[in-house]
Amino acid sequence: MEEIQKLSFMVKKEGEKGLVNPRWRKCEVENITCPQCGGMLIPGFTPSPTKILYSYCSRCNDYFVGE
């Protein structure tokens, strides 16, 4: 039987050591429409040092890079 992996979101707070659980806040988004199908993109970014902004469309199964 395959072991289930756990995904945990953590953030580094300025002035504190280590990582802590984030406080989630609702926000509005703009410019998040897939350029191919018009669906909603799922944004993400690569961690330091490169910090590349990208998005994924679950309908098209494609990734996009912000220019």
WOJOGI-V226469 format. One record per helix or strand of 2 or more residues. SS is the DSSP state (h for helix, s for strand). FROM is the first residue (numbers start at 0). TO is the last residue. Records with the same first field share a line. If there is no record, write none. Layout:
SS = FROM-TO, FROM-TO
This chain:
s = 9-10, 19-20, 41-44, 52-56, 61-64
